[in-house]
Amino acid sequence: MINGIGDILSRQLLEFVGTPEAIFREKPTLLEKIPGIGRTLASEIRKPEVLMRAEKELFLLSRMISPVFS
């Protein structure tokens, strides 16, 4: 979803901040303290369009997992 952030950094981000939502709301200076996350990635994470893409992805995944029955 974010260039430069794969499985390992994603896991580290979650361990550091606790929840997926917190990743996108954390201060960039705190994100930069995570090994492998520099100023560029921290500012990329904080872009509003990145959060919007993540929310859209979660919405689509939730629809695939629990389809609506009529």
All heavy atoms as a GROMACS GRO file, in nm:
protein
  553
    1MET      N    1   0.081  -0.118   0.000
    1MET     CA    2   0.000   0.000   0.000
    1MET      C    3   0.087   0.126   0.000
    1MET      O    4   0.057   0.220  -0.070
    1MET     CB    5  -0.092  -0.002   0.121
    1MET     CG    6  -0.176   0.120   0.131
    1MET     SD    7  -0.285   0.126   0.272
    1MET     CE    8  -0.375  -0.025   0.255
    2ILE      N    9   0.193   0.127   0.080
    2ILE     CA   10   0.285   0.240   0.081
    2ILE      C   11   0.420   0.189   0.032
    2ILE      O   12   0.474   0.093   0.089
    2ILE     CB   13   0.300   0.299   0.222
    2ILE    CG1   14   0.165   0.348   0.274
    2ILE    CG2   15   0.401   0.413   0.223
    2ILE    CD1   16   0.167   0.390   0.419
    3ASN      N   17   0.472   0.252  -0.072
    3ASN     CA   18   0.602   0.210  -0.124
    3ASN      C   19   0.707   0.216  -0.014
    3ASN      O   20   0.718   0.316   0.057
    3ASN     CB   21   0.646   0.300  -0.240
    3ASN     CG   22   0.563   0.277  -0.364
    3ASN    OD1   23   0.509   0.169  -0.384
    3ASN    ND2   24   0.554   0.377  -0.448
    4GLY      N   25   0.782   0.108   0.001
    4GLY     CA   26   0.887   0.102   0.101
    4GLY      C   27   0.845   0.036   0.232
    4GLY      O   28   0.927   0.014   0.319
    5ILE      N   29   0.716   0.006   0.246
    5ILE     CA   30   0.668  -0.058   0.368
    5ILE      C   31   0.611  -0.194   0.332
    5ILE      O   32   0.508  -0.204   0.268
    5ILE     CB   33   0.564   0.028   0.441
    5ILE    CG1   34   0.627   0.160   0.483
    5ILE    CG2   35   0.508  -0.047   0.561
    5ILE    CD1   36   0.537   0.251   0.560
    6GLY      N   37   0.681  -0.296   0.375
    6GLY     CA   38   0.638  -0.433   0.350
    6GLY      C   39   0.591  -0.497   0.478
    6GLY      O   40   0.554  -0.431   0.576
    7ASP      N   41   0.595  -0.630   0.480
    7ASP     CA   42   0.546  -0.706   0.595
    7ASP      C   43   0.620  -0.672   0.725
    7ASP      O   44   0.557  -0.654   0.829
    7ASP     CB   45   0.558  -0.856   0.568
    7ASP     CG   46   0.469  -0.902   0.455
    7ASP    OD1   47   0.375  -0.830   0.420
    7ASP    OD2   48   0.494  -1.012   0.402
    8ILE      N   49   0.752  -0.666   0.718
    8ILE     CA   50   0.831  -0.645   0.839
    8ILE      C   51   0.806  -0.507   0.899
    8ILE      O   52   0.778  -0.494   1.019
    8ILE     CB   53   0.981  -0.667   0.811
    8ILE    CG1   54   1.004  -0.814   0.775
    8ILE    CG2   55   1.066  -0.626   0.931
    8ILE    CD1   56   1.143  -0.845   0.723
    9LEU      N   57   0.813  -0.403   0.816
    9LEU     CA   58   0.789  -0.268   0.868
    9LEU      C   59   0.644  -0.251   0.913
    9LEU      O   60   0.618  -0.182   1.011
    9LEU     CB   61   0.824  -0.162   0.764
    9LEU     CG   62   0.972  -0.127   0.753
    9LEU    CD1   63   0.995  -0.022   0.645
    9LEU    CD2   64   1.027  -0.077   0.885
   10SER      N   65   0.552  -0.314   0.844
   10SER     CA   66   0.411  -0.308   0.886
   10SER      C   67   0.395  -0.365   1.026
   10SER      O   68   0.328  -0.306   1.111
   10SER     CB   69   0.322  -0.385   0.790
   10SER     OG   70   0.322  -0.328   0.663
   11ARG      N   71   0.458  -0.479   1.049
   11ARG     CA   72   0.451  -0.542   1.181
   11ARG      C   73   0.515  -0.453   1.287
   11ARG      O   74   0.461  -0.436   1.397
   11ARG     CB   75   0.522  -0.678   1.176
   11ARG     CG   76   0.488  -0.766   1.293
   11ARG     CD   77   0.538  -0.909   1.277
   11ARG     NE   78   0.509  -0.964   1.145
   11ARG     CZ   79   0.604  -1.009   1.060
   11ARG    NH1   80   0.730  -1.006   1.094
   11ARG    NH2   81   0.572  -1.056   0.943
   12GLN      N   82   0.630  -0.393   1.254
   12GLN     CA   83   0.696  -0.305   1.349
   12GLN      C   84   0.610  -0.182   1.380
   12GLN      O   85   0.603  -0.139   1.495
   12GLN     CB   86   0.833  -0.260   1.295
   12GLN     CG   87   0.935  -0.371   1.295
   12GLN     CD   88   1.066  -0.330   1.230
   12GLN    OE1   89   1.068  -0.253   1.135
   12GLN    NE2   90   1.175  -0.382   1.282
   13LEU      N   91   0.546  -0.127   1.278
   13LEU     CA   92   0.457  -0.013   1.300
   13LEU      C   93   0.344  -0.050   1.396
   13LEU      O   94   0.314   0.024   1.490
   13LEU     CB   95   0.399   0.035   1.168
   13LEU     CG   96   0.489   0.122   1.081
   13LEU    CD1   97   0.438   0.127   0.938
   13LEU    CD2   98   0.499   0.261   1.139
   14LEU      N   99   0.282  -0.165   1.372
   14LEU     CA  100   0.173  -0.210   1.460
   14LEU      C  101   0.220  -0.232   1.603
   14LEU      O  102   0.152  -0.195   1.698
   14LEU     CB  103   0.109  -0.337   1.406
   14LEU     CG  104   0.005  -0.318   1.298
   14LEU    CD1  105  -0.037  -0.452   1.240
   14LEU    CD2  106  -0.115  -0.243   1.351
   15GLU      N  107   0.337  -0.293   1.618
   15GLU     CA  108   0.390  -0.318   1.752
   15GLU      C  109   0.421  -0.186   1.823
   15GLU      O  110   0.400  -0.175   1.943
   15GLU     CB  111   0.515  -0.405   1.744
   15GLU     CG  112   0.485  -0.548   1.706
   15GLU     CD  113   0.611  -0.632   1.681
   15GLU    OE1  114   0.723  -0.579   1.695
   15GLU    OE2  115   0.596  -0.749   1.646
   16PHE      N  116   0.466  -0.088   1.750
   16PHE     CA  117   0.506   0.039   1.808
   16PHE      C  118   0.386   0.124   1.850
   16PHE      O  119   0.385   0.181   1.958
   16PHE     CB  120   0.592   0.117   1.708
   16PHE     CG  121   0.654   0.241   1.763
   16PHE    CD1  122   0.770   0.237   1.838
   16PHE    CD2  123   0.597   0.365   1.738
   16PHE    CE1  124   0.827   0.352   1.888
   16PHE    CE2  125   0.653   0.481   1.787
   16PHE     CZ  126   0.769   0.475   1.863
   17VAL      N  127   0.284   0.132   1.764
   17VAL     CA  128   0.172   0.223   1.792
   17VAL      C  129   0.046   0.151   1.840
   17VAL      O  130  -0.041   0.215   1.896
   17VAL     CB  131   0.138   0.312   1.671
   17VAL    CG1  132   0.254   0.401   1.635
   17VAL    CG2  133   0.096   0.232   1.551
   18GLY      N  134   0.034   0.022   1.815
   18GLY     CA  135  -0.077  -0.055   1.871
   18GLY      C  136  -0.190  -0.092   1.777
   18GLY      O  137  -0.237  -0.204   1.781
   19THR      N  138  -0.238   0.003   1.697
   19THR     CA  139  -0.352  -0.027   1.609
   19THR      C  140  -0.326   0.029   1.469
   19THR      O  141  -0.249   0.124   1.454
   19THR     CB  142  -0.483   0.037   1.661
   19THR    OG1  143  -0.472   0.179   1.654
   19THR    CG2  144  -0.515  -0.007   1.803
   20PRO      N  145  -0.392  -0.027   1.369
   20PRO     CA  146  -0.376   0.026   1.234
   20PRO      C  147  -0.415   0.174   1.225
   20PRO      O  148  -0.348   0.253   1.158
   20PRO     CB  149  -0.469  -0.059   1.149
   20PRO     CG  150  -0.481  -0.188   1.223
   20PRO     CD  151  -0.474  -0.150   1.368
   21GLU      N  152  -0.522   0.213   1.294
   21GLU     CA  153  -0.565   0.352   1.290
   21GLU      C  154  -0.459   0.445   1.347
   21GLU      O  155  -0.436   0.555   1.295
   21GLU     CB  156  -0.696   0.370   1.368
   21GLU     CG  157  -0.814   0.298   1.308
   21GLU     CD  158  -0.822   0.152   1.350
   21GLU    OE1  159  -0.749   0.107   1.441
   21GLU    OE2  160  -0.901   0.079   1.288
   22ALA      N  161  -0.394   0.401   1.454
   22ALA     CA  162  -0.292   0.484   1.520
   22ALA      C  163  -0.171   0.508   1.429
   22ALA      O  164  -0.105   0.612   1.441
   22ALA     CB  165  -0.249   0.419   1.651
   23ILE      N  166  -0.143   0.415   1.341
   23ILE     CA  167  -0.030   0.431   1.249
   23ILE      C  168  -0.048   0.559   1.168
   23ILE      O  169   0.046   0.636   1.152
   23ILE     CB  170  -0.017   0.311   1.154
   23ILE    CG1  171   0.026   0.187   1.232
   23ILE    CG2  172   0.082   0.340   1.041
   23ILE    CD1  173   0.021   0.058   1.151
   24PHE      N  174  -0.168   0.583   1.120
   24PHE     CA  175  -0.194   0.697   1.033
   24PHE      C  176  -0.213   0.827   1.110
   24PHE      O  177  -0.214   0.934   1.051
   24PHE     CB  178  -0.317   0.669   0.946
   24PHE     CG  179  -0.296   0.553   0.856
   24PHE    CD1  180  -0.348   0.428   0.887
   24PHE    CD2  181  -0.223   0.565   0.739
   24PHE    CE1  182  -0.329   0.320   0.803
   24PHE    CE2  183  -0.202   0.457   0.655
   24PHE     CZ  184  -0.255   0.334   0.687
   25ARG      N  185  -0.226   0.819   1.242
   25ARG     CA  186  -0.248   0.939   1.322
   25ARG      C  187  -0.129   0.976   1.410
   25ARG      O  188  -0.129   1.082   1.472
   25ARG     CB  189  -0.373   0.920   1.407
   25ARG     CG  190  -0.499   0.918   1.322
   25ARG     CD  191  -0.624   0.894   1.403
   25ARG     NE  192  -0.744   0.912   1.324
   25ARG     CZ  193  -0.793   0.823   1.238
   25ARG    NH1  194  -0.730   0.711   1.216
   25ARG    NH2  195  -0.904   0.846   1.170
   26GLU      N  196  -0.029   0.889   1.414
   26GLU     CA  197   0.088   0.912   1.498
   26GLU      C  198   0.171   1.028   1.444
   26GLU      O  199   0.176   1.053   1.324
   26GLU     CB  200   0.174   0.785   1.504
   26GLU     CG  201   0.286   0.790   1.604
   26GLU     CD  202   0.236   0.813   1.744
   26GLU    OE1  203   0.180   0.720   1.803
   26GLU    OE2  204   0.254   0.926   1.795
   27LYS      N  205   0.237   1.099   1.533
   27LYS     CA  206   0.323   1.210   1.493
   27LYS      C  207   0.441   1.155   1.413
   27LYS      O  208   0.500   1.052   1.450
   27LYS     CB  209   0.376   1.284   1.615
   27LYS     CG  210   0.268   1.354   1.692
   27LYS     CD  211   0.326   1.422   1.814
   27LYS     CE  212   0.216   1.486   1.894
   27LYS     NZ  213   0.269   1.544   2.018
   28PRO      N  214   0.476   1.222   1.303
   28PRO     CA  215   0.589   1.176   1.222
   28PRO      C  216   0.719   1.160   1.301
   28PRO      O  217   0.794   1.066   1.278
   28PRO     CB  218   0.603   1.283   1.114
   28PRO     CG  219   0.468   1.344   1.103
   28PRO     CD  220   0.411   1.338   1.243
   29THR      N  221   0.743   1.248   1.397
   29THR     CA  222   0.867   1.238   1.476
   29THR      C  223   0.873   1.109   1.556
   29THR      O  224   0.981   1.054   1.576
   29THR     CB  225   0.882   1.359   1.570
   29THR    OG1  226   0.764   1.373   1.650
   29THR    CG2  227   0.905   1.487   1.492
   30LEU      N  228   0.758   1.059   1.600
   30LEU     CA  229   0.757   0.932   1.672
   30LEU      C  230   0.771   0.814   1.576
   30LEU      O  231   0.836   0.715   1.608
   30LEU     CB  232   0.630   0.918   1.755
   30LEU     CG  233   0.619   1.015   1.873
   30LEU    CD1  234   0.485   0.999   1.945
   30LEU    CD2  235   0.733   0.995   1.971
   31LEU      N  236   0.708   0.826   1.457
   31LEU     CA  237   0.722   0.719   1.357
   31LEU      C  238   0.868   0.702   1.315
   31LEU      O  239   0.914   0.592   1.290
   31LEU     CB  240   0.635   0.749   1.235
   31LEU     CG  241   0.484   0.744   1.256
   31LEU    CD1  242   0.413   0.791   1.129
   31LEU    CD2  243   0.439   0.606   1.295
   32GLU      N  244   0.940   0.813   1.308
   32GLU     CA  245   1.080   0.810   1.266
   32GLU      C  246   1.169   0.733   1.363
   32GLU      O  247   1.279   0.693   1.327
   32GLU     CB  248   1.134   0.952   1.251
   32GLU     CG  249   1.072   1.027   1.134
   32GLU     CD  250   1.114   1.172   1.128
   32GLU    OE1  251   1.222   1.206   1.182
   32GLU    OE2  252   1.039   1.252   1.069
   33LYS      N  253   1.123   0.710   1.484
   33LYS     CA  254   1.201   0.635   1.582
   33LYS      C  255   1.199   0.485   1.556
   33LYS      O  256   1.277   0.410   1.614
   33LYS     CB  257   1.150   0.665   1.723
   33LYS     CG  258   1.172   0.808   1.762
   33LYS     CD  259   1.124   0.837   1.901
   33LYS     CE  260   1.145   0.985   1.928
   33LYS     NZ  261   1.162   1.015   2.066
   34ILE      N  262   1.110   0.440   1.470
   34ILE     CA  263   1.101   0.299   1.435
   34ILE      C  264   1.212   0.268   1.336
   34ILE      O  265   1.225   0.338   1.234
   34ILE     CB  266   0.964   0.265   1.373
   34ILE    CG1  267   0.853   0.300   1.471
   34ILE    CG2  268   0.957   0.119   1.332
   34ILE    CD1  269   0.715   0.294   1.410
   35PRO      N  270   1.294   0.167   1.363
   35PRO     CA  271   1.401   0.132   1.268
   35PRO      C  272   1.345   0.106   1.128
   35PRO      O  273   1.247   0.032   1.113
   35PRO     CB  274   1.461   0.005   1.327
   35PRO     CG  275   1.429   0.011   1.473
   35PRO     CD  276   1.295   0.081   1.480
   36GLY      N  277   1.402   0.171   1.029
   36GLY     CA  278   1.359   0.155   0.892
   36GLY      C  279   1.261   0.260   0.845
   36GLY      O  280   1.231   0.271   0.727
   37ILE      N  281   1.207   0.339   0.940
   37ILE     CA  282   1.114   0.447   0.905
   37ILE      C  283   1.190   0.579   0.919
   37ILE      O  284   1.223   0.620   1.029
   37ILE     CB  285   0.990   0.450   0.997
   37ILE    CG1  286   0.917   0.317   0.996
   37ILE    CG2  287   0.898   0.565   0.959
   37ILE    CD1  288   0.842   0.286   0.869
   38GLY      N  289   1.215   0.642   0.811
   38GLY     CA  290   1.282   0.771   0.814
   38GLY      C  291   1.182   0.883   0.793
   38GLY      O  292   1.061   0.862   0.793
   39ARG      N  293   1.234   1.001   0.774
   39ARG     CA  294   1.149   1.120   0.755
   39ARG      C  295   1.056   1.104   0.634
   39ARG      O  296   0.939   1.140   0.639
   39ARG     CB  297   1.236   1.244   0.740
   39ARG     CG  298   1.156   1.371   0.726
   39ARG     CD  299   1.243   1.493   0.730
   39ARG     NE  300   1.287   1.508   0.869
   39ARG     CZ  301   1.395   1.573   0.906
   39ARG    NH1  302   1.471   1.630   0.817
   39ARG    NH2  303   1.427   1.584   1.033
   40THR      N  304   1.110   1.049   0.524
   40THR     CA  305   1.031   1.036   0.401
   40THR      C  306   0.913   0.942   0.422
   40THR      O  307   0.799   0.975   0.388
   40THR     CB  308   1.118   0.987   0.285
   40THR    OG1  309   1.227   1.078   0.267
   40THR    CG2  310   1.040   0.977   0.157
   41LEU      N  311   0.938   0.823   0.478
   41LEU     CA  312   0.828   0.727   0.500
   41LEU      C  313   0.729   0.779   0.604
   41LEU      O  314   0.608   0.761   0.588
   41LEU     CB  315   0.882   0.592   0.543
   41LEU     CG  316   0.931   0.500   0.432
   41LEU    CD1  317   0.987   0.371   0.490
   41LEU    CD2  318   0.821   0.469   0.334
   42ALA      N  319   0.779   0.843   0.707
   42ALA     CA  320   0.690   0.896   0.810
   42ALA      C  321   0.595   1.001   0.751
   42ALA      O  322   0.475   1.000   0.780
   42ALA     CB  323   0.770   0.957   0.925
   43SER      N  324   0.647   1.088   0.667
   43SER     CA  325   0.559   1.189   0.606
   43SER      C  326   0.465   1.126   0.504
   43SER      O  327   0.351   1.171   0.488
   43SER     CB  328   0.640   1.302   0.545
   43SER     OG  329   0.721   1.256   0.440
   44GLU      N  330   0.508   1.021   0.438
   44GLU     CA  331   0.422   0.950   0.342
   44GLU      C  332   0.304   0.885   0.416
   44GLU      O  333   0.190   0.891   0.370
   44GLU     CB  334   0.503   0.844   0.267
   44GLU     CG  335   0.427   0.770   0.161
   44GLU     CD  336   0.393   0.854   0.038
   44GLU    OE1  337   0.458   0.956   0.014
   44GLU    OE2  338   0.298   0.816  -0.031
   45ILE      N  339   0.332   0.823   0.529
   45ILE     CA  340   0.228   0.758   0.609
   45ILE      C  341   0.122   0.859   0.651
   45ILE      O  342   0.003   0.828   0.654
   45ILE     CB  343   0.290   0.690   0.733
   45ILE    CG1  344   0.374   0.570   0.691
   45ILE    CG2  345   0.182   0.649   0.834
   45ILE    CD1  346   0.463   0.516   0.802
   46ARG      N  347   0.163   0.980   0.681
   46ARG     CA  348   0.072   1.082   0.732
   46ARG      C  349  -0.010   1.154   0.625
   46ARG      O  350  -0.098   1.234   0.657
   46ARG     CB  351   0.152   1.185   0.811
   46ARG     CG  352   0.214   1.130   0.938
   46ARG     CD  353   0.115   1.118   1.046
   46ARG     NE  354   0.064   1.254   1.068
   46ARG     CZ  355  -0.043   1.283   1.134
   46ARG    NH1  356  -0.113   1.188   1.187
   46ARG    NH2  357  -0.083   1.406   1.149
   47LYS      N  358   0.012   1.124   0.499
   47LYS     CA  359  -0.065   1.190   0.393
   47LYS      C  360  -0.210   1.145   0.400
   47LYS      O  361  -0.239   1.025   0.412
   47LYS     CB  362  -0.008   1.156   0.255
   47LYS     CG  363   0.124   1.223   0.225
   47LYS     CD  364   0.170   1.191   0.085
   47LYS     CE  365   0.299   1.261   0.053
   47LYS     NZ  366   0.347   1.228  -0.082
   48PRO      N  367  -0.304   1.238   0.392
   48PRO     CA  368  -0.446   1.202   0.400
   48PRO      C  369  -0.489   1.100   0.295
   48PRO      O  370  -0.571   1.012   0.323
   48PRO     CB  371  -0.518   1.335   0.379
   48PRO     CG  372  -0.419   1.439   0.416
   48PRO     CD  373  -0.284   1.382   0.382
   49GLU      N  374  -0.434   1.108   0.175
   49GLU     CA  375  -0.475   1.014   0.071
   49GLU      C  376  -0.431   0.871   0.101
   49GLU      O  377  -0.495   0.776   0.057
   49GLU     CB  378  -0.426   1.058  -0.068
   49GLU     CG  379  -0.277   1.072  -0.081
   49GLU     CD  380  -0.224   1.211  -0.052
   49GLU    OE1  381  -0.292   1.292   0.011
   49GLU    OE2  382  -0.110   1.238  -0.093
   50VAL      N  383  -0.326   0.855   0.178
   50VAL     CA  384  -0.281   0.721   0.217
   50VAL      C  385  -0.383   0.659   0.313
   50VAL      O  386  -0.421   0.543   0.299
   50VAL     CB  387  -0.140   0.725   0.280
   50VAL    CG1  388  -0.101   0.591   0.339
   50VAL    CG2  389  -0.038   0.768   0.175
   51LEU      N  390  -0.431   0.737   0.408
   51LEU     CA  391  -0.534   0.689   0.500
   51LEU      C  392  -0.662   0.656   0.423
   51LEU      O  393  -0.724   0.553   0.448
   51LEU     CB  394  -0.563   0.794   0.608
   51LEU     CG  395  -0.675   0.759   0.705
   51LEU    CD1  396  -0.650   0.628   0.777
   51LEU    CD2  397  -0.696   0.872   0.803
   52MET      N  398  -0.698   0.739   0.328
   52MET     CA  399  -0.819   0.713   0.250
   52MET      C  400  -0.806   0.583   0.171
   52MET      O  401  -0.902   0.505   0.164
   52MET     CB  402  -0.848   0.831   0.157
   52MET     CG  403  -0.895   0.954   0.233
   52MET     SD  404  -0.909   1.105   0.136
   52MET     CE  405  -1.005   1.054  -0.003
   53ARG      N  406  -0.688   0.557   0.114
   53ARG     CA  407  -0.667   0.431   0.041
   53ARG      C  408  -0.678   0.312   0.135
   53ARG      O  409  -0.735   0.208   0.101
   53ARG     CB  410  -0.531   0.431  -0.029
   53ARG     CG  411  -0.526   0.514  -0.154
   53ARG     CD  412  -0.405   0.485  -0.240
   53ARG     NE  413  -0.281   0.463  -0.171
   53ARG     CZ  414  -0.182   0.553  -0.161
   53ARG    NH1  415  -0.194   0.670  -0.216
   53ARG    NH2  416  -0.071   0.523  -0.098
   54ALA      N  417  -0.622   0.326   0.255
   54ALA     CA  418  -0.626   0.217   0.352
   54ALA      C  419  -0.770   0.189   0.395
   54ALA      O  420  -0.811   0.073   0.406
   54ALA     CB  421  -0.541   0.252   0.474
   55GLU      N  422  -0.848   0.294   0.419
   55GLU     CA  423  -0.987   0.275   0.457
   55GLU      C  424  -1.067   0.209   0.346
   55GLU      O  425  -1.150   0.122   0.372
   55GLU     CB  426  -1.049   0.410   0.495
   55GLU     CG  427  -0.997   0.463   0.627
   55GLU     CD  428  -1.045   0.604   0.658
   55GLU    OE1  429  -1.081   0.679   0.564
   55GLU    OE2  430  -1.045   0.639   0.776
   56LYS      N  431  -1.041   0.249   0.223
   56LYS     CA  432  -1.109   0.188   0.109
   56LYS      C  433  -1.074   0.040   0.098
   56LYS      O  434  -1.160  -0.045   0.076
   56LYS     CB  435  -1.072   0.261  -0.020
   56LYS     CG  436  -1.142   0.210  -0.142
   56LYS     CD  437  -1.104   0.289  -0.266
   56LYS     CE  438  -1.172   0.233  -0.389
   56LYS     NZ  439  -1.137   0.307  -0.510
   57GLU      N  440  -0.947   0.009   0.115
   57GLU     CA  441  -0.901  -0.131   0.109
   57GLU      C  442  -0.968  -0.215   0.218
   57GLU      O  443  -1.015  -0.325   0.192
   57GLU     CB  444  -0.749  -0.135   0.126
   57GLU     CG  445  -0.689  -0.271   0.119
   57GLU     CD  446  -0.653  -0.312  -0.022
   57GLU    OE1  447  -0.654  -0.228  -0.113
   57GLU    OE2  448  -0.624  -0.431  -0.041
   58LEU      N  449  -0.975  -0.162   0.339
   58LEU     CA  450  -1.041  -0.234   0.448
   58LEU      C  451  -1.189  -0.254   0.420
   58LEU      O  452  -1.244  -0.361   0.448
   58LEU     CB  453  -1.022  -0.158   0.580
   58LEU     CG  454  -0.885  -0.168   0.642
   58LEU    CD1  455  -0.874  -0.073   0.761
   58LEU    CD2  456  -0.852  -0.310   0.683
   59PHE      N  457  -1.254  -0.154   0.363
   59PHE     CA  458  -1.394  -0.167   0.329
   59PHE      C  459  -1.415  -0.279   0.227
   59PHE      O  460  -1.503  -0.364   0.243
   59PHE     CB  461  -1.448  -0.034   0.275
   59PHE     CG  462  -1.588  -0.043   0.224
   59PHE    CD1  463  -1.695  -0.050   0.312
   59PHE    CD2  464  -1.614  -0.046   0.088
   59PHE    CE1  465  -1.825  -0.060   0.265
   59PHE    CE2  466  -1.744  -0.056   0.040
   59PHE     CZ  467  -1.849  -0.063   0.129
   60LEU      N  468  -1.333  -0.279   0.123
   60LEU     CA  469  -1.346  -0.382   0.020
   60LEU      C  470  -1.318  -0.521   0.076
   60LEU      O  471  -1.389  -0.616   0.044
   60LEU     CB  472  -1.252  -0.352  -0.097
   60LEU     CG  473  -1.286  -0.226  -0.178
   60LEU    CD1  474  -1.177  -0.196  -0.280
   60LEU    CD2  475  -1.420  -0.241  -0.246
   61LEU      N  476  -1.218  -0.532   0.162
   61LEU     CA  477  -1.188  -0.662   0.223
   61LEU      C  478  -1.302  -0.708   0.312
   61LEU      O  479  -1.336  -0.826   0.314
   61LEU     CB  480  -1.058  -0.653   0.304
   61LEU     CG  481  -0.930  -0.646   0.222
   61LEU    CD1  482  -0.811  -0.617   0.312
   61LEU    CD2  483  -0.909  -0.775   0.146
   62SER      N  484  -1.361  -0.617   0.387
   62SER     CA  485  -1.470  -0.656   0.476
   62SER      C  486  -1.591  -0.706   0.396
   62SER      O  487  -1.662  -0.796   0.440
   62SER     CB  488  -1.510  -0.541   0.567
   62SER     OG  489  -1.573  -0.438   0.493
   63ARG      N  490  -1.614  -0.648   0.280
   63ARG     CA  491  -1.724  -0.694   0.195
   63ARG      C  492  -1.697  -0.833   0.140
   63ARG      O  493  -1.788  -0.912   0.123
   63ARG     CB  494  -1.748  -0.595   0.082
   63ARG     CG  495  -1.812  -0.467   0.130
   63ARG     CD  496  -1.841  -0.377   0.017
   63ARG     NE  497  -1.916  -0.449  -0.085
   63ARG     CZ  498  -2.014  -0.399  -0.156
   63ARG    NH1  499  -2.048  -0.275  -0.139
   63ARG    NH2  500  -2.075  -0.469  -0.248
   64MET      N  501  -1.570  -0.862   0.112
   64MET     CA  502  -1.535  -0.994   0.060
   64MET      C  503  -1.548  -1.100   0.169
   64MET      O  504  -1.588  -1.213   0.141
   64MET     CB  505  -1.391  -0.993   0.007
   64MET     CG  506  -1.374  -0.910  -0.118
   64MET     SD  507  -1.201  -0.893  -0.168
   64MET     CE  508  -1.158  -1.064  -0.198
   65ILE      N  509  -1.514  -1.064   0.291
   65ILE     CA  510  -1.516  -1.160   0.401
   65ILE      C  511  -1.658  -1.188   0.449
   65ILE      O  512  -1.694  -1.302   0.476
   65ILE     CB  513  -1.428  -1.109   0.518
   65ILE    CG1  514  -1.283  -1.108   0.475
   65ILE    CG2  515  -1.447  -1.194   0.642
   65ILE    CD1  516  -1.189  -1.039   0.570
   66SER      N  517  -1.739  -1.084   0.459
   66SER     CA  518  -1.876  -1.104   0.508
   66SER      C  519  -1.974  -1.045   0.407
   66SER      O  520  -2.020  -0.933   0.424
   66SER     CB  521  -1.894  -1.040   0.645
   66SER     OG  522  -1.860  -0.904   0.638
   67PRO      N  523  -2.007  -1.122   0.303
   67PRO     CA  524  -2.100  -1.071   0.203
   67PRO      C  525  -2.238  -1.048   0.261
   67PRO      O  526  -2.280  -1.114   0.356
   67PRO     CB  527  -2.102  -1.182   0.097
   67PRO     CG  528  -2.053  -1.302   0.165
   67PRO     CD  529  -1.964  -1.258   0.277
   68VAL      N  530  -2.308  -0.954   0.201
   68VAL     CA  531  -2.443  -0.921   0.246
   68VAL      C  532  -2.542  -1.020   0.185
   68VAL      O  533  -2.542  -1.042   0.064
   68VAL     CB  534  -2.479  -0.776   0.205
   68VAL    CG1  535  -2.622  -0.743   0.246
   68VAL    CG2  536  -2.381  -0.678   0.263
   69PHE      N  537  -2.622  -1.079   0.270
   69PHE     CA  538  -2.724  -1.174   0.222
   69PHE      C  539  -2.859  -1.102   0.219
   69PHE      O  540  -2.895  -1.033   0.313
   69PHE     CB  541  -2.733  -1.296   0.314
   69PHE     CG  542  -2.606  -1.377   0.314
   69PHE    CD1  543  -2.515  -1.367   0.416
   69PHE    CD2  544  -2.581  -1.465   0.209
   69PHE    CE1  545  -2.399  -1.442   0.415
   69PHE    CE2  546  -2.465  -1.541   0.207
   69PHE     CZ  547  -2.374  -1.529   0.310
   70SER      N  548  -2.932  -1.123   0.111
   70SER     CA  549  -3.064  -1.059   0.104
   70SER      C  550  -3.175  -1.159   0.116
   70SER      O  551  -3.162  -1.273   0.114
   70SER     CB  552  -3.079  -0.983  -0.028
   70SER     OG  553  -3.028  -1.053  -0.137
   0.00000   0.00000   0.00000
